[in-house]
Amino acid sequence: MKVILNNTQLKKIIKLNQNIGFVPTMGSLHKGHISLIKESKKKSKKTLVSIFVNPKQFNDKKDFINYPRNINKDKSILKNLKVDFLYLPSAKEIFPKSSKLIKKISKKNQILCAKFRKGHFEGVLNVMDRLTYLINPRNIFMGEKDYQQFYIVKKYLEQRYKTNVILCKTIRDKNGLALSSRNKLLKKSEILKAQKIAKNLRKIKSNIKKISNIKTELENKKKELEEKFSIQIQYLELRNKINLDLSIKKQNSKLFVAYYLNRVRLIDNF
């Protein structure tokens, strides 16, 4: 595995490799990331993984500081997977002073996480735009757990570049909790609670076809979950997975949730 530290090194690699599969990460790798890498290796001649904790997508500085980091462990995982390239850029490489930044996402996308994380998706688009420009990948692999992120990034990048943004299924633990780097911030008791919440959410989704007034039912379920598990739910909404419009039908829809388990914010969809 070749470790790339700056854009000069990166340009030399890109010139010699035309069919690159790209897996963007912020490190603290888990089985979800590993599944993306394996998918890239199936579909690409070469696989490049980036690790960059992007300060521009954190609306809370404490969240940025506390985000789990373990670069040595990450390198070991990537070597074992026989990843071709690891890109470890500095903030100056990604956001030079001359770079033009995206200042606002469209009003249509000001839903779900965007309502509660001001500037988050602008930060995501800025880093993904820059990385795609630098790497010129044939395919980019993203996880389904961050579905709104995938939706916004795919629409933006595929209009600007000759790249495909490929959705890969959410990887869960044996009790149904979606794997996330943020799970490492949870205590064991909180993990158990999050697993129970995931089980309840899956049950809510499976019962949707039996419900006549979905909006009212979800409002009631939101209150029930908050009381039962002592959590703060930011949203619990059924939306069409094609356009993210609010939906009243189970078909072609996803149940989206974001909640705080004490100090840690978790998201998922079913």
N, C-alpha and C positions, 0 to 999 in steps of 0.2 A: 504494500500500500504506500503510495506516494503522498506525503503531507505537503499541501500547498499553503504558503503563509501570506502571499501577496499577489496582486493582480498581474505583475510581470511574469511570475511563474505560471499563473493560471493561463495567460494568453498563449504561452508556448504549448501547454497541454491541449488547449482547445484546438489549435491549428492542426494537431496530429490526430485528433479524435473527433469524428463527425457524428457518430451515433452514441450520444451520451444520455444515460438515464440519470435524472437528478432527484435526490431526496433531501429537501431542505429541513433542517432541524435546529433546535436550540439546545441540543445536547441532553444530558441525563437520560440516555437511551434506555428503552425498554422493549418488550416483545412487540408492541405496536410499531415502533420504528423498524424493528428487525423484519417484520412482515412487509413493510414498504420496500426495504432494501432487497429482499428476496424477489419481490415482484419486478423491481427494476432489473435485477440480474437475469431474470427470465426474458425480458423484453428488450434488453440493450446490450450492445457490445461492451460498453464500459459503464461503470456506475460511479457517480460522484456524490458524496455526502458532504453537506456543509453543516458546520456547527457555529452558530452565531446567535448569541442572546441579544435580540434586537431591542435597544432601549426605546425606540420610537413606538413600539406597540404596547408599551406598559403605561396605563393612565395613572398608576400608583407607583411612586418611586420605591416604596418599601417592598412591593411585589417584585420589582426588578431586582432589588438587592437580595431578596430571600429566595429567588428562583434557584432550584437545585442545580449545582454544577459539579461534574466529576470527569474532567477531561481525560485523565489517565485510564479510568475504567472504560470510557467511551472508545478510546483508541484501541483498547484490547478487544472490545466487542467487534469493532469494525475490521480489525486484522483477522479475527477468527472467521468472519463472514467473507473474507477475501475481497473486500471493497477495493476498487482500483485507486480512487483518489479521495482524500479528505481535505476539504477547503476550510481553513481556520482564519478567516479575515479579521482585521481590526475594524473598528467603527470608521476610521479614516479611509480605509479601502472601500467600504460599502457606501459611505456618505461623504464624499469629498466636498469641499466648500463650493465647488462649481455645480454640484448636482441640483437639478430642479425637482422639488418634492410635490407629491400629490397632496393637496390641502383639504379636499373634501370628497367623500364618497357620495353617490347619488342619494336623493331623498328616499327613493324606493328601498334602498338598502339600510335605512336608518331604523331597523327593527331588531328584535331579539338582542344579541349581545351589543350591537351598535348603540342601542338606547342607553345602555348602562356603562359602557366603556368608551368614553369620549376619546376620539383620536386613534382607537385601537386598530381599526381596519385600514385607516389611512397609513398607519405605521406598517401594517402587514403588506399593503400594496406597494409601498415605497421600497421595502427590502426585497420583495419578490420581483418587482420590476427591475431593480438593479442587478440582482442575482441572475435573472433570466438573460438580461443584456450581456452580462459578463461570460456566462457559461454556454449560452446558446444550446440548451438541451433539446433533444428530439422529444423526450417525454419527461414530465414532472409527476412525481407520485405523492399524493396527499391522502390523509386518513379521513374516514367518514365521521369520526367523532366530532371533528371541527367542521361540520357540514356547511355552515354559513360561510366560514372562511374559504372552503373549497369552492363554493358557489360564486363568491365575489371574485376570487383570484382567477378562476377558470375563465369567466366572462371577460375579465380585463386582459389577461395575458394572451388568450387565443385570438383576440382582435389585434394585438400589437406585434405578436411574434409568431414564427412558424414553429409552434410547439403544441404538444397535447398535454393537458392536465388530466391525469388519470386518478379516479376515485378508487380507493382500496378500503375494504371492509374494516369496521371497528374490531379490535382485538380485546377480548374481555377475560377476566380471571374466571376460575371455575364456578364462582358464585354470581357471575353476570355483571360485575363492575367493570366499566370501560377503563382500560389501562391509560394512565396519564402520568407525566412527569410530576405533576402536582400531588399525586397520591403519596409521593415520598414525604410530603409535608404533614401527612395525617398520622395520628397515633393509631395503635392497633384497634382500640375501641371505636375510633372514628371510621376506620376501614370497614369494620363489621357493620356499622350503621349505614355507611354508603352502599354497601352490598344489599342491605335490606331495602333501602330507598330505590335502588335499581330494579329490584324484584317487584316492588309496588308499582313503579312506573311502567314496567313491561305489562303488568296485569291491566293497568288503566288503558294502555294502547290496545290490548287484545279485546277489551270490552267496548271499544268505541262504536263498533257497528251496531251495538244493541241500544245505543243512546240516541234519543230524539233531539235534545238540545245540548249540543256539545260544548258550546261556550259556557253555559251555566254550570254544566257538570264539571268542567275543568276548573272553574273558579272554586267550586265546592271541594274538589279533590286537592287543590292547592292549599286551601285552609286546613284540610284534614292532615295532609302530609306535614305541614308546618307545626301543627299541634302535636302530632304523633312522634315526630323525630326532633323537635326543637330546632328547626332549621329556618332560614330565611330564603324563600323562593323568589327570585326576580321575575321569572316568567315560566309559564307552563302552557304551551300553545301548540295547536295542531296546524301545520302549514303544508301546502302543496310543495312537493320536493322538486318540481320542475321550475317553478317561478317564485317560491317562498311566500305566496299569498296565503292569507288565512283560509283555512279549509273547514268544511263541515262533513267531509267524506274521508273514510279510512283509506280508500283506494288512492294510490300515488301520493300519500301523505306521510309526514313524519311528526312524531310528538317531540317537541323541543323543550328542554328544561335547562335552567341555570339556577344554582342555589349556593348559599354559603353554609358550610358545615364548620361552625365556629369561625375561624379566620380564613379558611381555605375556600376559594370559589371553584365549583365543579360544574361542568356542562356535559350534556349527553343528548342523544336522540334515539328514538325507537321507531 
